[in-house]
């Protein structure tokens, strides 16, 4: 069968769809643009972009509670509680009794707690799916999971662009964040329909404690961690700072920026179409190489655009976002599957948690460091030949260098299986 899932497991795809409808507003371009409308600096934007990955550090604590609460109960508690803070964010534009700086403070505080709860709950997701989905079906499961997520993301950002058309009013942000909350509630309904893993032996083995030194001493594991850290430094905050760069250009209004952001998910869906055809024949290493090669071209494009070597156009930005979406989807599929295959059954919860925490700390540190660097460079300008160097062009130059380093490092990774779907 094409989909050899346990009964009820398909609900995980619908969860991803509605969750994407919600989180693309709370963790993507819309919330960045709202923060920018409140006067947020590059450093503050970097901090907001860092919340999601940084808060995964709480997975280490969450992994210890999985055996007690079970996967479904644990994920439901975390995802359910975080929804409350979406409603708080939706109320921020209405807080006219507060000054702008105070509104920004409330927004940042609510986003911090929202992402903290998400980070704790996410400790249960990958171990749950690994235990639930048969190994021979995981490649196609992950591809389909991504498809539902990217369709939800495309709809979310497109609707955001439609609502933000013309001069943006505060009530439009209220509607947008309220829609995010409603979709978060819908996603919870589908989590409840996903079957829990009832095999206590599986939970006990996965929850078995493994010392950090032993986990980091496992060569395939620490090599994958290093590769992910390079990737994190390259992509961490990239979405926020490309939005910031476009927002500085009068040619790109808020609505247009959101529409252009949505093009990335069309690129992601193209990857899904291709992955269904090639998933039985390509190793994770090959897919990683494709992803990094495309990312390198994307960084060159942003570099030439920001250095004013080529004129900025809607078509060019759309192409860059499309290619970035394609590369991101390819990376995520290969990364999820290789991590699922490499994590040993004994202590699996802790392996997943440590992997997520370390790599996401990189994803969290990157936008803060980049944001501080961009603020430090300020109005820096230097012209050398055709290149007009300023803070964003320097930023994209460094990202291009990191993409080349990542491309060279791929040969050190080890595939546990010959291809992504050996069945």
N, C-alpha and C positions, 0 to 999 in steps of 0.2 A: 504493500500500500504506500501511496505517496506520503500520507500523514499517519504514521503509526504511533498515535498518541493514546495515553490512558483516557478513559471517558472523563470529560469535563476539562481536560488540559487545554483545549482550544480557547477557553475563556481567558487564558493568559494573554492571548493576542488582542482581545477586546480591551483588556485592562491596559495594555500598552497604548492602544489607540486613544482611549479617553484620558489616560495619564499624560500623553503627549499634548493633547488639546489643552490641558491645564498647565503643565510645566513650561511649555514654550512661551507662555505669557509671564509666568512667575520667575523664570530663570533665563529668559532669552532677551531678544531685542526690545520688546515692549517695556519691560521693567528698567532696562538700561536707559531708554529714551525718557521714561518718566523721571528717573533720577537726574538725568541731564537737564530736564526742564526745571528741576528744583535747584540747579546750580552745582551739581556734583562735579568735582575735579576728576582728573584721570586716575588719581590714587584711589578716590572713593569708588569709582567705576571698577577699578581693579579689585578692590576689596569685595564688592558685590559679586563680581564674577568668580571670586575665590571661595565664596561661602559654600557652594555646592560641593566642590571637591574636598575642601578642608574639613567639612563636618563629617566626612566618612571616617575620620579617626575614631569616631564613637562606635564603629563596627567592631572594634576589638572588644569593647565592653558588651556590645549586643550579642556577639557570637557565644558568649558564656550563658546567655539566657535562652538560646534556641531550644535546647533539650527540654527545658521547663515548660515553655509556652507553645512549642510546636511552630513550624514554619508559618502556616497561615495566620494563626493567632497573633504571632509576633509582628508580621508585616502589617496586618490590619490595625493593630494598636498604633503603630508609628504613623502610617499613612493617614489614618483617621484623625489623629490629633493634629497633624500638620495642617489639615484643611481649615481649622479654626483661624490660623494665622493668615490664610489667603483672604478671609473676610476682613481681617484687620487692615491688610494692605489696601483692600478695596475702599476702606473708609478714609484712608489718608488724604485723598484729594478733596474730601468734604470737610476736612478739619480747618475751616477758615479762621477759627479762633487762634490758630498757631501761626507763628512766623515760618517763613520758608525753610530756614535752617532746622527748626524744630520738626517740621514735617519730614525732612530728610532723615533726621535722627530716628523718628518713629518708623519710617520705612526700612532703614537699615537694621534696626532692632528686630522688627517683625520678620524680615528676611533671614536674619541670623538664626532665630529660633525655628523657623520653618525648615531651613536646611539642616539644622541640628537633628530635628525629629526624623527627617528623611534619611539622614546618614545612619542613624541608629537602626531604622527599619530595614534599610537596604542590606544589612548583614544577613538577612534571611533569604533574599531573593535568588541569587545564583546557586547557593547550596540546595535550595528547594527545587529549582528547575533541573539541576544536575541529578538529583535523586529521583525526580518524577519522570523525566523524558529518557527513553531508552537511548543508549549511545549511538546506535545506528541511525537514529532519527534526529540527532541534535543539529547537524548541519542545516537541514531544511527547516527545522524548528527555529533556529536563530535567524535564518534568512526571512522567514515569514514574520517573525516577531519584529524584525527591523522594518519590514514593509508596512505593517500596521502602525508602527511608531512614526515612520516618516510621512505616511498619509495624514495622520493626526497632526503632525507638526506643520505640514504644508497648509492644511485647512486653518489651523490656529493662527499662523503668521499672516495668511491671506486675509482672514477675517479682521485681524488687527489692522492691517493696512487699509482695508475698506472703512473701518470705523474711524481711523485717524486721518481720513481724507480732508484736505483743506486745512484751515486754521484749527489747531487742536485745542479743545476745551477740556477742563478738568473732569466734567461729567463723562466724557468719552473713556477716560482711564477707569472711572468707577465701573462702567458697564463691562469693560474688558476684564478687569480683575474679578468681577462678580461671575462672569462666564467661566473664568478659570476655576473658581470655587465649585460651581455646579458640575463641571466636568470631573473635578476631583472626587466629588460624591459619587458620580456615575462609575468611576474607576473602582471605587470600593465595593460596589455591588458585584463586579465581575471577579474581584479577588475572592469574595465569599464563595463563588462557584467553582474555583479551582480546587481540585482534590488535594487534601493534605497528605503528607507522607506519614503513614501510620506505623511503619516498620521501626520499632523502637531500637533495634540493633543498628539500623542505618544511622539514626540520629545519635546513638551513643558513640559509634565509630567516628562520625563526622565531628562530634563535639570533643573527642579525646584531645587532651592538652599536648601540644608539641612545643618545645622550647624555641624561642625566636632564632637562636643561633643555629639550631638544627635545620629550621626552615630556610634560613638565608644561606646555609651551607649546601643546600641542594642545588647543584649547578644549573639545571634547566630553569629552576624557579628564579634564581637571582639574576640570570641573564635576561629573562623576560622582564623582570622588574627594572633593570637598567635601561632596556630598550623603551619601556613605557615612560620612564623618567625623561629621556631625551625627547620623546614625542610630547610629553606634558609641557616641557619648556617651550616647545615649538608652537603648540596650539593653545596652551592655557591663556585665556583672555583674548585670543585672536578675534573672536566674534564681537567682543565689547569694543575693541580698539579699531576694528574696521568700521563699525557703526559710528564711533566717535569721529573718525577721519571723514567719513561721508557727511556727517552732520555739520562739519565745519564748512562744507562746500555749499554755497547757495543754490546750486543746481539740484541738490538732493534734499527734498523735504521729508518729513517724518513718514508720511504715507508711502512715498516712493522707496525709502530705505527699507521699510517693512516688506513691501512687495519684492524688492531685490533679495532680501534675506530669505524669502520663501523659495526662491529659485534653487537654493542649496538642497532642498528636500526633493526637488525633481531629479537632481543629480543622484541623490541617494536612492531613489526608486529605480533609476536606470541601472544602478549597480545591482539591485535586487533582481531585475530581469536577466542580467548577465550571469549572476551568481547561480541561479537555478540551473543554467545550462552547463556551467563549468565546475560546479562545486564538487563533483565526483572525480575530477581530474587534476585539480590544482592543489598544491600544498599551501599551508599558511605562509611559508616563506615567500612563495611566488606572489601571493596576494599582497603581502606586506610591501614587496618591492614595487608593485604596481601603484599602491597607495602613496608611497613615499616619492616616487617619480612624479606623480601628478601633483602632489603637494609642492614639490620643488618648482614646477612650472607656475603654480598659483602664486608662490612667493615672489618669483621673478616678475609676474604680472603686476602685483601690488607695488613692488619696488619701482618699476618703471612708471607706474601711474603716479605714485606719491612723489617721485623725484622729477615729475613733470617732463619726462622723456617722451611720453606719449600722452595725448589729450584724454582727459576723463570723459567717459561716455556711459550711458545707461547700458548699452550692449556689452561693453567690456566688463563692467562690474557684474552684470548678470552672468557672463561666461565664467568669471573668476569664482563667483559663488556656486555656480553649477558644478564646476570641477572640484571645488573644496568639498561640496556635499558628497560627490561621488567617491572621493578619496577617503573621507571620514567614514562612510558606510563600509567601504572595503576594509579599512583598518579595524573597525569595530567588530565585524564578523570574524575576521581571522583571529583577532585578539581574544574574543570571547571563547571561541572554540579551542584555541591552543591552551588557554588557561584552564578550561574544563577538563581537557585531556591530561594536563600535566599535574593537576592537584591530586595527590594520593588520597585514597578513601579514609585512611586513618588520619584524623585531625583535619579533615577537609575544611570544616567551618573556619578554623584558625588560619589555614593557608589562604583561603579566599579573603578573609578579613585583613590579614597582614598585607596581602597583595594590593587590595583596594586602598588601604590606608596609606601605604608608601607611595603608590602611584598618584593617588589623589592629593596627597600633600604636595607633590610636585605640581599637579594641576592647579592647586590653590596658591602655592607660593609664586608661580609664574606670573599671573596677572597683577599681583601686588608689586612684584619687582619691576615688571614692565611699566606699570602705571607710575610708580615712583620715578623710574628712569625717564619716562616721557615728560613728567612734570619738571624734573631736574633740567632736561634739555630746553624746556620752555620754548623760547623764540629763536633757538639756534638755527642759523642758516649758513650754508657754504655752497658755492658754485664751483664745480670742477668739470669743465667741458660741457657736455649736454646734461649732466646730473645737477639738479638743484637739491642739495642735501638739507633736510630739516628733520625734525624729531621722528615723524612717521616713516620717512624713507630709511632712516638709520635702523628703526625697529624692524622693518621688513627685510632689510639686508641681513640682519642677525638671524631672523627666522629662516631665511634661505640657507644660511650656513648650517643651522641645526638640522634642516631637512637632509642635507648631504651627509652629515654625520650619522643620522638615523639610517639612511640608505646603506651606508657602508657597514653598519653594525648588524644588519639583518642576518648575515652569514653565520653569526655566532649563535643564533637561535636554533633550538632543536625541535623538530616535529615529533610528537609522540606517535602519530599515525602518518601513513603515506599521504592521505588526503583528508579533506574536511568531512567527508561522509563515507567511511569505508564500507558501509552496508550497501 
